[in-house]
Amino acid sequence: MSGPRSRRRAALAPLAAAALAVALGACNTVGPNYRLPKQALVNAPLANAPLDGAGDGSSLVSHGAVPANWWRLYDDPVLDGLVQLALQSNTDLRVAAANLARSRAALDVANAQGGFSGGFAGGAQRAQESAEQYLLTEKLPVVNEGAFNINVSYEFDLFGKLKRGVEAARADTDAVKAAGDLARITVVADVVRAYVESCSAAEELEIAKQSLALQQQRVSLSRRLRDAGRGSQTDVTTGTTQVRTLAADIPRFEGRRKVAQYQLAALLARAPAELPPAALACQRLPRLSQPIPVGDGIALLRRRPDVREAERKLAASTARVGVAIGDMYPSVSFGASVGTTGIFGDLFSPTTNRWSFGPLISWTFPANGQRARVREAEAATGGALAQFDGVVLNALRETQSSLATYAADTQRADALRTAYQSARDSADETHRLYAAGRESFISDLDATRTLTSVHAQVAAAEGQVAADQVRLFLALGGGWDGETVAGAEGGASSASGASGTSVPAAAPVPASAAAR
């Protein structure tokens, strides 16, 4: 009786070990859980206050939400078409899409770790075995040999190492997705900026040609007055010098326009000659028909993709602390194998069949190096939190600086437009007096020079204001705020998504690594 009982106990021992492993695996997950830090700058008053420059009663901005398609505020069909072409063919966006596909594949790899796995191996050969290998003196006959084996195993995530690995991979994927959003808003802003620069250069070129034509008229008049004995050759020479000076500016504006068109073509991944004719022919700046909606600091940080990317990198770094800690604990799996090995004709007979099952425990000693890797992961998490804080500060700085620059340049453009009206009135009056012989040529030349100079400054200032608008929209995050920020409150998501929650973009996105 003792013999059969001993055999039953021996057979049940592996099953008991496996049951113990399952019970242990259900009660522990090593490493820190991902939590929102109270000390993160995204929770500080400076990140939750209204944006400086947005609440001073200015008519330039409003507190409305930044629209998803902000470039449509220009009401320019040509610009709308260029943006759509860029979103379809830009090479940076293709890179971002490839990076996201790669990251999602890495997440699938992480999800596939642990759990059930299996394999099959088989082969046949004609062989002459070594007799001495079996301590024999006679030569063994040549035989046909074969071996076939099927094995299955189940790895228990006893301490949550694999779960933390999935959390890290999921957070990495979210970060790559946010980086793709950042690439999108950057490409859109670059397209609008290049289009604005092309139109601005064309407008300044037209003004330069008008100023040149005006000065040429003045020179023609001075020649007629010289021929009539009322002027001098000096007046003609001085006027001609001014004409040549104005003509020298024209190639500069033509070059700026070409460079902007080349930039636009590169963003659209096509040759400059293949740009839409309407884009090449633009000669007037696109103008906004309403104040720029800027929202507030909270909305800004929810919307900015670089803030979401930094937060997700922090989540991934926090999860990797758990992965490093999990490496210090044993790895437990349960496996079974069945097969047959022997002379080919005897395969699958009782004398060649074999089977086995039981647990496998793997534990590496000593753990000094692994403890150092845990400290390394913890330090990386601290660095990720600092980087997250830095991105928050930079987002606020960029936006507030863009608001201040936009307001200042708009005031300057308004002042120059007023100055242009005065310069035009003065130039017209001085020229009438000069033609009537009541004012000197120098006075007429100075008035004309002032008029052309102020006119050029107005065009340049308006181009700068248009560029400031694009820069402000980029700093605001461009309106790509429809995404969900994964992780945060409630812990990071597990492989099945049951152990964490998602924080929508309408909630703050700070993060930290809580103490284990």
C-alpha positions in Angstrom: 0.0 0.0 0.0 2.9 2.4 0.8 4.3 2.0 -2.7 1.2 3.3 -4.6 0.6 6.1 -2.0 4.2 7.2 -2.4 3.8 7.2 -6.2 0.5 9.2 -5.9 2.2 11.7 -3.6 5.1 12.0 -6.0 2.7 12.6 -8.9 0.8 15.3 -7.0 3.8 17.2 -5.8 4.3 19.1 -9.1 0.6 20.0 -9.1 0.8 21.3 -5.6 3.8 23.4 -6.4 1.9 24.9 -9.4 -1.1 25.6 -7.3 1.1 27.4 -4.7 2.6 29.5 -7.5 -0.8 30.5 -8.7 -1.9 31.5 -5.2 1.3 33.6 -4.7 1.0 35.2 -8.0 -2.5 36.5 -7.2 -1.4 38.5 -4.2 1.6 40.7 -5.1 2.8 43.2 -7.8 6.3 44.6 -7.1 7.3 48.2 -7.9 5.6 51.6 -7.5 2.1 52.2 -8.7 1.8 55.2 -11.0 0.2 58.2 -9.1 -0.2 61.9 -9.7 2.4 63.8 -7.7 1.3 66.7 -5.5 4.6 68.4 -6.1 4.4 68.3 -9.9 4.5 71.8 -11.4 1.4 71.0 -13.4 -0.5 71.2 -10.1 1.1 74.5 -9.1 -0.8 77.8 -9.3 1.3 79.1 -12.1 0.0 76.3 -14.4 -3.6 76.9 -13.4 -3.8 80.6 -13.7 -5.0 82.6 -16.8 -2.3 83.2 -19.3 -0.4 86.4 -19.0 -1.4 88.8 -21.8 -4.7 87.0 -22.4 -6.8 88.8 -19.7 -5.8 92.4 -20.2 -8.9 93.4 -22.3 -7.0 93.1 -25.6 -9.1 92.6 -28.7 -6.4 90.4 -30.2 -7.3 87.2 -28.2 -10.3 85.6 -26.6 -10.8 83.0 -23.9 -12.5 80.6 -26.2 -11.2 77.1 -26.9 -8.6 76.7 -29.6 -10.3 75.1 -32.6 -9.0 71.8 -34.0 -8.5 73.3 -37.5 -7.2 76.6 -36.4 -5.8 77.5 -39.9 -9.4 77.7 -41.1 -9.8 80.9 -39.1 -7.9 82.6 -42.0 -10.8 81.7 -44.3 -8.3 81.0 -47.1 -9.2 78.0 -49.4 -5.7 77.9 -50.8 -4.2 77.6 -47.3 -6.7 74.9 -46.4 -5.7 72.9 -49.4 -2.0 73.2 -48.7 -2.5 71.9 -45.1 -4.5 68.9 -46.3 -1.8 68.1 -48.8 0.9 68.2 -46.2 -1.1 66.0 -43.8 -1.4 63.4 -46.5 2.2 63.4 -47.8 4.6 65.0 -45.4 7.7 62.8 -44.7 7.9 63.7 -41.0 4.3 62.5 -40.5 5.2 59.3 -42.4 8.0 58.8 -39.9 5.7 59.4 -37.0 3.2 56.9 -38.4 6.0 54.3 -38.7 7.2 54.9 -35.2 3.7 54.5 -33.8 3.3 51.2 -35.7 6.6 50.0 -34.3 5.6 51.0 -30.8 2.3 49.2 -31.1 4.1 46.1 -32.2 6.4 46.3 -29.2 3.3 46.5 -27.0 2.0 43.3 -28.6 5.3 41.7 -27.8 5.0 42.7 -24.2 1.4 41.4 -24.0 2.6 38.1 -25.4 5.2 37.6 -22.6 4.3 34.9 -20.0 1.3 32.7 -20.0 1.1 29.7 -22.2 3.7 28.8 -24.8 4.5 25.7 -26.7 6.6 24.1 -29.3 7.2 21.1 -31.5 10.5 19.6 -32.6 11.1 16.6 -34.8 13.7 15.0 -37.0 15.0 11.8 -38.5 18.4 10.7 -39.6 20.5 7.6 -40.7 23.4 7.4 -38.3 26.3 5.3 -37.1 26.5 5.8 -33.3 29.8 5.6 -31.4 30.1 2.3 -29.5 32.5 3.7 -26.9 29.9 6.3 -26.1 27.9 3.5 -24.6 31.0 1.7 -23.2 30.8 -1.0 -25.8 33.6 -2.7 -27.7 31.7 -3.9 -30.7 30.8 -1.6 -33.6 27.1 -0.6 -33.5 25.0 -1.1 -36.7 23.9 1.7 -38.9 20.3 2.5 -38.1 17.5 5.0 -38.9 16.8 7.2 -35.9 14.0 9.6 -35.1 12.9 12.0 -32.4 9.7 13.9 -32.0 8.7 16.1 -29.1 5.8 18.4 -28.1 6.1 20.7 -25.1 3.9 23.3 -23.4 4.5 25.6 -20.5 2.9 28.3 -18.5 4.9 31.1 -17.0 3.3 32.7 -13.9 3.7 36.4 -13.4 4.3 35.7 -9.8 5.4 39.2 -8.7 3.9 41.4 -11.5 7.1 41.8 -13.5 5.4 41.1 -16.8 2.5 43.3 -15.8 4.9 46.2 -15.2 6.5 45.5 -18.6 3.1 45.8 -20.3 2.5 49.1 -18.4 5.8 50.4 -19.6 5.1 49.4 -23.2 1.7 50.9 -23.2 3.0 54.2 -21.8 5.7 54.2 -24.5 3.1 53.7 -27.2 1.1 56.6 -25.7 4.2 58.8 -25.7 5.0 57.9 -29.4 1.4 58.8 -30.2 1.7 62.2 -28.5 5.0 62.7 -30.4 3.0 62.0 -33.6 0.5 64.7 -32.6 3.4 67.1 -32.0 4.8 66.3 -35.4 1.3 67.0 -36.9 0.8 70.4 -35.3 4.4 71.4 -36.2 4.0 70.5 -39.8 0.7 72.4 -40.0 2.4 75.5 -38.4 5.3 75.2 -40.8 3.0 75.0 -43.8 1.1 78.1 -42.7 4.3 79.9 -41.8 5.8 79.2 -45.3 2.7 80.3 -47.0 2.5 83.5 -45.0 6.2 84.2 -45.7 5.6 83.6 -49.4 2.6 86.0 -49.5 4.4 88.5 -47.3 7.5 88.6 -49.5 5.2 89.0 -52.6 3.4 91.9 -50.9 6.6 93.6 -49.9 7.9 93.0 -53.5 4.9 94.7 -54.9 5.3 97.7 -52.5 9.0 97.9 -53.4 8.0 98.1 -57.1 5.4 100.8 -56.3 8.0 102.8 -54.4 10.5 102.4 -57.3 7.9 103.6 -59.8 7.1 106.6 -57.5 10.7 107.6 -57.3 11.2 107.2 -61.0 8.3 109.6 -61.5 10.1 112.0 -59.2 13.3 111.7 -61.3 11.4 112.2 -64.5 10.0 115.4 -63.1 13.4 116.6 -61.9 14.8 116.0 -65.5 12.0 118.1 -67.0 12.7 120.8 -64.5 16.4 120.7 -65.2 15.7 120.9 -68.9 13.4 123.9 -68.3 16.1 125.6 -66.3 14.3 125.3 -62.9 16.4 122.4 -61.6 20.0 121.1 -61.6 21.8 117.9 -62.6 22.6 117.3 -59.0 18.9 116.9 -58.3 18.7 114.3 -61.1 21.7 112.5 -59.9 20.5 112.3 -56.3 17.1 111.1 -57.5 18.7 108.5 -59.7 20.7 107.2 -56.8 17.5 106.8 -54.8 16.0 104.9 -57.7 18.9 102.5 -57.8 18.8 102.0 -54.1 15.2 101.0 -54.2 15.8 98.7 -57.2 18.5 96.9 -55.2 15.9 95.7 -52.7 13.7 93.9 -55.3 16.0 90.8 -55.7 15.9 90.4 -51.9 12.2 90.1 -51.8 12.2 87.8 -54.8 14.7 85.5 -53.1 12.6 85.4 -49.9 9.6 84.4 -51.9 11.5 81.6 -53.7 12.9 80.3 -50.4 9.4 80.2 -48.8 8.1 78.3 -51.8 10.9 75.8 -51.6 10.1 75.3 -47.9 6.4 74.8 -48.8 7.3 72.3 -51.5 9.5 70.3 -49.1 6.7 70.2 -46.5 4.3 68.9 -49.2 6.9 66.4 -50.5 6.8 67.7 -54.0 8.8 69.8 -56.5 8.3 73.6 -56.3 6.9 73.6 -59.8 4.2 71.2 -58.6 2.8 73.6 -56.0 -0.8 74.7 -56.7 -0.8 77.8 -59.0 -2.9 79.7 -56.5 -0.2 79.2 -53.8 2.5 80.5 -56.2 0.5 83.5 -57.1 -0.4 84.7 -53.6 0.4 88.4 -53.1 -1.7 89.3 -50.1 -1.2 88.1 -46.5 -4.0 85.8 -45.1 -5.7 87.7 -42.3 -7.7 86.4 -39.3 -11.3 87.5 -39.1 -11.6 87.2 -35.3 -9.5 87.3 -32.2 -7.2 84.3 -31.5 -8.9 81.9 -29.0 -6.2 81.0 -26.4 -8.1 79.4 -23.4 -6.2 79.2 -20.2 -3.2 77.5 -18.6 -5.0 74.4 -17.7 -6.5 73.9 -21.1 -3.1 74.6 -22.7 -1.3 71.8 -20.7 -4.1 69.4 -21.5 -3.8 70.2 -25.2 0.0 70.4 -25.7 1.3 67.0 -27.2 4.8 67.6 -25.7 3.3 67.7 -22.2 1.4 64.5 -22.8 4.5 62.9 -24.3 6.6 63.8 -21.2 3.8 62.6 -18.8 3.6 59.2 -20.6 7.4 58.9 -20.5 7.2 59.4 -16.8 4.6 56.6 -16.6 6.8 54.3 -18.6 9.8 55.0 -16.4 7.8 54.4 -13.3 6.7 51.0 -14.6 10.3 50.0 -15.4 11.1 50.4 -11.7 8.7 47.5 -11.2 10.3 45.5 -14.0 13.8 46.0 -12.4 12.5 44.9 -9.0 10.7 41.9 -10.5 14.1 40.7 -11.9 15.2 40.2 -8.3 12.5 37.6 -7.6 12.3 34.0 -8.9 10.7 33.1 -12.2 8.2 30.2 -11.9 6.7 28.3 -14.8 5.0 24.9 -15.1 5.7 22.7 -18.1 4.8 19.4 -19.7 6.5 17.5 -22.5 5.6 14.4 -24.5 7.7 12.7 -27.2 9.3 9.7 -28.7 13.0 8.9 -29.4 14.6 5.9 -30.8 15.0 3.7 -33.9 12.7 4.9 -36.6 10.8 1.7 -36.8 10.1 1.6 -33.1 8.9 5.2 -32.7 5.7 5.7 -30.8 6.1 2.3 -29.1 6.2 2.0 -25.3 10.0 1.5 -25.3 10.6 4.9 -27.1 7.8 7.1 -25.7 8.6 9.5 -22.9 6.7 12.3 -21.0 7.3 14.7 -18.1 5.6 17.6 -16.3 6.4 19.8 -13.4 7.4 23.3 -12.2 10.6 25.1 -13.0 11.9 27.8 -10.7 14.7 30.1 -11.9 16.4 32.5 -9.5 19.7 34.4 -10.0 22.2 35.0 -7.2 23.8 37.3 -6.1 21.4 40.3 -6.7 23.8 43.1 -6.1 23.9 44.0 -9.8 20.1 43.9 -10.0 19.8 46.2 -7.0 21.9 48.7 -8.8 19.6 48.4 -11.8 16.7 49.2 -9.5 18.4 52.3 -8.3 19.2 53.2 -12.0 15.5 52.8 -12.8 14.5 54.9 -9.8 16.9 57.7 -10.8 15.5 57.6 -14.4 12.1 58.1 -13.0 13.3 61.1 -11.0 14.8 62.5 -14.2 11.6 61.9 -16.1 9.6 63.8 -13.5 12.1 66.7 -13.7 11.8 66.6 -17.5 8.0 66.6 -17.2 8.2 69.7 -15.0 10.5 71.3 -17.5 8.2 70.7 -20.4 5.3 72.3 -18.5 7.4 75.4 -17.7 8.5 75.6 -21.4 4.9 75.3 -22.6 3.8 78.2 -20.4 6.9 80.2 -21.4 6.4 79.7 -25.1 2.8 80.6 -25.0 3.2 83.7 -22.8 6.2 84.9 -24.8 4.2 84.4 -28.0 1.3 86.4 -26.6 3.6 89.2 -25.6 5.4 89.3 -28.9 2.1 89.2 -30.8 0.7 92.1 -28.8 3.9 94.2 -29.2 4.3 93.6 -32.9 0.6 94.4 -33.5 1.0 97.7 -31.7 4.0 98.5 -33.8 2.2 97.7 -37.0 -0.8 99.9 -36.0 1.6 102.8 -35.2 3.4 102.3 -38.5 0.1 102.4 -40.4 -0.7 105.7 -38.7 2.8 107.0 -39.6 2.3 105.9 -43.2 -0.9 108.0 -43.5 1.1 111.0 -42.3 4.0 110.3 -44.5 1.8 109.9 -47.6 0.0 113.2 -46.9 3.4 114.9 -46.3 4.9 113.5 -49.5 1.9 114.5 -51.6 2.0 118.1 -50.3 5.7 118.5 -50.6 5.7 117.2 -54.1 3.0 119.7 -55.1 5.0 122.5 -53.6 8.2 121.3 -55.4 6.4 121.0 -58.7 5.2 124.6 -58.2 8.7 125.8 -57.4 7.9 126.6 -53.8 9.9 123.7 -52.2 13.4 122.3 -52.8 14.2 119.0 -54.5 15.9 117.8 -51.3 12.7 118.3 -49.4 10.7 116.4 -52.0 13.3 113.7 -52.0 13.3 113.4 -48.3 9.5 113.2 -48.1 9.4 110.6 -50.8 12.2 108.6 -49.1 10.3 108.7 -45.8 7.1 107.6 -47.5 8.7 104.6 -49.2 10.6 103.6 -46.1 7.5 103.7 -43.9 5.5 101.8 -46.5 8.1 99.1 -46.5 8.1 99.0 -42.7 4.3 98.6 -42.7 4.5 95.6 -45.0 7.3 94.0 -43.0 5.5 94.7 -39.7 2.3 93.1 -41.0 4.3 90.1 -42.2 5.8 89.8 -38.7 2.4 90.0 -37.1 1.2 87.1 -39.4 4.2 85.1 -38.4 3.5 85.8 -34.7 0.0 84.5 -35.1 1.3 81.2 -36.5 3.9 81.0 -33.7 1.1 81.6 -31.1 -1.1 78.9 -32.5 1.8 76.5 -32.4 2.6 77.4 -28.8 -1.1 76.8 -27.9 -0.9 73.2 -29.1 -2.7 73.8 -32.4 -6.0 72.4 -31.2 -5.1 68.7 -31.5 -6.8 68.0 -28.1 -9.2 65.2 -29.0 -6.9 62.5 -27.7 -7.0 60.6 -24.4 -4.2 60.8 -22.0 -3.7 57.3 -20.7 -2.6 56.4 -17.2 -2.5 58.8 -14.2 -5.1 58.5 -11.4 -5.9 54.9 -10.5 -2.6 53.5 -11.6 -1.3 52.5 -15.0 -3.1 50.0 -17.1 -2.3 46.3 -17.0 -2.2 44.0 -20.0 -5.9 43.5 -19.9 -6.6 47.2 -19.1 -8.3 46.2 -15.8 -5.9 47.5 -13.3 -5.7 51.2 -14.4 -7.9 54.0 -15.7 -7.5 56.6 -18.4 -7.6 60.3 -17.8 -9.3 62.2 -20.6 -7.7 65.2 -22.0 -10.1 67.3 -20.0 -8.3 66.5 -16.8 -4.8 67.5 -15.6 -2.0 65.2 -16.7 0.6 65.4 -13.9 2.4 62.2 -12.8 4.9 60.8 -10.4 6.2 57.6 -9.0 4.7 57.0 -5.6 6.7 55.2 -2.9 6.3 51.5 -3.0 
